[in-house]
Amino acid sequence: MISEKIFELILRNGMTQKEFSEETGISQSTISDWKRKGTNPSADKILKICEVLKVTPYELLGENETERNAGSPEMSAGNETEKTIKELEAILWICFKTGKSS
C-alpha cells in the first residue's frame, strides 16, 4: 500500500509527520487518515510527496526491489533502461490521473 511506503520513507528520512505535513502542504489530519483509515494520497499529491521524500514516483508507486527481482528474473538492479521506463510510466499515470500535461 502506498501510504505504508510513505510512512516508512518518512521514518527513513528522519522526519516527523508534522515536518512532512509542513514540507508537502498536506494537512496533518489527511496524513493521519492515511494511517488510521488505510487510505492513500490522491494522485495530485504524489509528485510533491516524492520530492519531499527524495524518491521517484516509480519507487513510491511500484513494487520494492525484492518483489521486482523475485517476480522478474530479467530485471536486475543494473537494468537502468527498464527502471527508467517504469519511472516514466508512473509519471504518465500521475499526469493522467491529475489531468496535467506538464
C-alpha positions as CSV (number, residue, x, y, z in Angstrom):
1,M,0.0,0.0,0.0
2,I,1.3,3.4,-0.9
3,S,0.5,5.0,2.4
4,E,2.6,2.3,4.2
5,K,5.6,3.1,2.0
6,I,5.1,6.8,2.7
7,F,5.3,6.2,6.5
8,E,8.4,4.0,6.0
9,L,10.1,6.8,4.0
10,I,9.1,9.5,6.5
11,L,11.0,7.4,9.1
12,R,13.9,6.6,6.8
13,N,14.3,10.4,6.1
14,G,14.3,11.1,9.9
15,M,11.2,13.3,9.6
16,T,8.2,13.6,11.8
17,Q,4.7,13.6,10.4
18,K,4.4,17.3,11.3
19,E,7.6,18.1,9.3
20,F,6.3,16.0,6.4
21,S,3.0,17.9,6.6
22,E,4.7,21.3,6.6
23,E,7.0,20.4,3.6
24,T,4.3,18.9,1.5
25,G,1.5,21.3,2.4
26,I,-0.7,18.3,3.2
27,S,-2.7,18.7,6.4
28,Q,-1.7,16.6,9.4
29,S,-5.3,15.3,9.6
30,T,-5.1,14.0,6.0
31,I,-1.8,12.2,6.7
32,S,-3.3,10.8,9.9
33,D,-6.3,9.5,7.8
34,W,-3.9,7.6,5.6
35,K,-2.6,5.7,8.6
36,R,-5.9,5.3,10.5
37,K,-8.2,4.5,7.6
38,G,-5.7,2.8,5.4
39,T,-6.3,5.2,2.6
40,N,-3.8,6.5,0.0
41,P,-3.0,10.0,-1.1
42,S,-4.7,11.4,-4.1
43,A,-2.7,11.4,-7.4
44,D,-2.2,15.1,-7.4
45,K,-0.2,14.9,-4.2
46,I,2.2,12.1,-5.4
47,L,4.8,14.3,-7.1
48,K,5.2,16.6,-4.1
49,I,5.4,13.6,-1.8
50,C,8.1,12.1,-4.0
51,E,10.0,15.4,-4.0
52,V,10.0,15.7,-0.2
53,L,10.8,12.0,0.4
54,K,13.5,12.0,-2.3
55,V,12.1,9.1,-4.3
56,T,10.9,8.7,-7.8
57,P,7.2,8.1,-8.4
58,Y,8.1,4.6,-9.5
59,E,9.9,3.9,-6.2
60,L,6.8,5.1,-4.3
61,L,4.1,3.5,-6.5
62,G,5.9,0.4,-7.7
63,E,7.0,-2.8,-6.1
64,N,10.0,-2.8,-3.9
65,E,13.4,-4.1,-5.3
66,T,13.0,-7.6,-3.8
67,E,9.5,-8.1,-5.2
68,R,10.6,-6.8,-8.6
69,N,13.6,-9.1,-8.8
70,A,11.7,-12.1,-7.5
71,G,8.9,-11.7,-10.0
72,S,11.0,-10.9,-12.9
73,P,14.5,-12.5,-13.2
74,E,15.4,-10.5,-16.2
75,M,15.1,-7.3,-14.3
76,S,18.3,-6.9,-12.4
77,A,19.4,-3.9,-10.3
78,G,21.7,-3.0,-13.2
79,N,18.9,-2.7,-15.7
80,E,18.7,1.1,-15.8
81,T,16.7,1.2,-19.0
82,E,13.8,-0.9,-17.5
83,K,13.9,1.3,-14.4
84,T,13.7,4.5,-16.4
85,I,10.7,3.1,-18.4
86,K,8.9,2.2,-15.3
87,E,9.5,5.6,-13.8
88,L,8.2,7.3,-16.9
89,E,5.1,5.0,-16.8
90,A,4.5,6.1,-13.2
91,I,4.8,9.8,-14.1
92,L,2.4,9.4,-17.0
93,W,-0.1,7.6,-14.7
94,I,0.1,10.6,-12.3
95,C,-0.3,13.1,-15.1
96,F,-3.3,11.1,-16.5
97,K,-4.9,11.0,-13.0
98,T,-4.4,14.7,-12.3
99,G,-5.1,15.9,-15.8
100,K,-1.7,17.6,-16.0
101,S,0.3,17.6,-19.3
102,S,3.5,19.1,-18.0
